[in-house]
Amino acid sequence: MKKRNAWIGGLVATALLASAAPPAQAQDAAAKFVQVASSYRLVPNVTYLRAGGVDLKLDVYQARGAGPSPTLLYIHGGGWTNGNKESSALTFLPYLEMGWNVVNAEYRMADDAHAPAAVEDCRCALRWIYRNAEQYGFDLDRIVVSGNSAGGHLSLTTGMLPASAGLDRQCPGDRNRAWTTGARSTAELKVAAIINWYGITDVVDLMQGPPGTSGNFTEAWLGSRSDRGEVAARVSPLTYVREGQPPVLTIHGDEDSIVPHAHAVRLHEALDRAGVPNRLLTIEGGGHGGFSLEENLHIYATIRSFLEAHGLGPAPSND
């Protein structure tokens, strides 16, 4: 069995330290990478949705020989205007080291479709996980959704939206179908937790920001439609805070110049008022990502503790 602190000192740390490590430590780092490479298979570029003439793809990193396992749905950032799923692969290495599956999904950028398209797409990616749980060994009781920046925003909407919001109506499959998850059966898309890395929580706030600020990418995503204020509210996570939401961990630098730290604070306070388990981890002096090694080690230790507190620890080892 792996030691309790293996995840904290796992692949993220070894990836950053391997080049400077003494030979024995470098060999240990290499062994960890070989272990992961031998334990997983990659199923790339699976089409999960065709929308607006675009085939949307996801990659599945699947543990070999495992039964139903915890699964991370990862959503990349880029202000809804740029970025790609391939650039995020190193981000979720710690989850692979824990024995999890990872589904790494793309979505439509603003050039392809304005809001709320990206929100709809990510909901469809979650529905794809439900529809393909048996084939890929996804444990539907242990789905965690995560992302950074715009991906943090989309992880929040993916996990918080109720079916009544109507933003997954275009998803393939029977929306009334019930999936059996352990002792319960449900047709509602649910996740077990959300890990939000400095995500936007109030799109209206960014839309109304002064010219030359982060409102630029927000305007690009919303377009010039006359009802863009209503659309912005419809895709804002703060709109959907209510009792019974999944636990939320938010990581945010207090000197973020792209997404104000106040977004994280407001979400934290709203979740507290609704009685939703949540934690805000503020990185003092931190900007919009780009955290140091020490900060990342602290962040991932906090993620580990948060997941374990909600029954979402590492998958059992086969060793």
Residue, then its C-alpha position, 0 to 999 in steps of 0.5 A: m500500500k502507498k504511504r499516506n504522504a505519497w500523493i503530496g510528494g508524488l508526481v507533481a513534486t517529482a516532475l519539478l524536482a527530478s532535473a535537480a535531484p541526486p541520482a537516487q532520487a531521480q531514479d525514484a522519480a523515474a520509477k513513479f512515472v514508469q508506474v503510472a505509464s504502466s498502470y494506465r491507458l489513454v483513449p484519446n479524442v473520443t467525440y462526446l458531442r457534435a454541436g454547431g458543426v463542431d466535433l467536441k473531443l475528450d481524452v480518457y486516462q483509465a486505470r488498467g485492471a481496476g474496478p469502478s474508480p473515482t473519476l476526475l472531469y478536468i476542464h481547461g482554462g483560457g477565458w472561454t476564448n483559447g486553450n486546449k485540453e492537451s495543455s492540461a495533461l500535467t495538471f492532473l498527474p496527482y489524480l493518476e498517481m492516486g489511482w483515479n480515472v481522468v476525463n479531460a474535455e474540450y469545449r467550444m471557444a467563443d469563436d465557435a459559439h458564444a455563451p452559454a455554449a461552453v457551459e452546455d458542452c461541459r454538462c454534456a461531457l458529464r453526461w457522457i461520463y454517466r452514459n459510459a460509466e460501465q465501459y470505462g469504470f467510472d464510479l458515479d458516486r465519486i465524480v469530481v470536476s475541476g478546472n482553472s480560470a474559465g475552467g474553474h468557472l465551468s467546473l462550478t457550473t457543471g457541478m452546480l447546475p440543476a436540470s431545470a436550468g435547461l443547459d444540458r438539453q442538447c446532450p446525447g442520450d435519454r435525459n430521463r434515464a436513471w443510472t444506478t449508483g450504489a444504493r440509489s438511482t437518479a436521472e439527475l447529473k451530480v458530482a461528489a465535489i468541485i475543485n475550483w482553481y481561481g474560477i469566475t463566479d460572477v460573469v455579470d461582474l466581469m462583463q461590467g468591468p472597466p475597459g481594458t480589463s478581464g471584461n474583454f474576454t468576457e465580452a468576446w464570450l457573451g457577444s453583442r446580443s441585447d440580452r447578454g446581461e441575462v445570459a451572464a447571470r444564467v451562466s454565473p455559478l453564484t446564481y445557483v448556490r443552494e442547499g444540497q450542493p456538492p462540497v466546493l474547494t476554491i483555490h485563489g490568489d489574493e493578488d489575481s489581476i484577471v479574476p478578482h479574489a473577491h469572486a472566491v470570497r463571495l462564493h465562499e460566503a454564499l455557500d456558507r449561508a446555504g450550508v454547503p460544505n466548502r473551503l477557500l484556500t487563499i494564496e497570499g500574494g498569489g496571482h492568476g495561477g503560476f504558483s510556486l513549488e511550495e505553494n503547489l505542494h500546499i495546495y495539493a496537500t489541501i486538495r488531498s485532505f479535502l477529498e479524504a474528508h468527503g470520502l474521496g481518497p485514493a483508490p485502493s492500491n493493487d500492490 
